């Protein structure tokens, strides 16, 4: 489940697992060269999965909308959130 909200005054999306654990991903936007766009309104996060030699999967979210399994060239400046499986 995903829920749009804020954490410490920062917009973003809460992603909640079935067991109730949650992670907050801020709307950090993205960087392309020296330009930074969509800070505070959209989040772009790389997945760990490549798609060919130059592309990778990412997720994009804004307000109450999540778009998983998007593909982009890996030179894009998207965010990375390291998450490990708890044991």
Secondary structure, DSSP 4 states (H G I P E B T S, - for coil): -EEEEEETTEEEEEEE-TTS-EEEEE--BEEETTEEE-TTT-EEEEEEEEETTTEEEEEEEETTEEEEEEEEETTSB-B--------
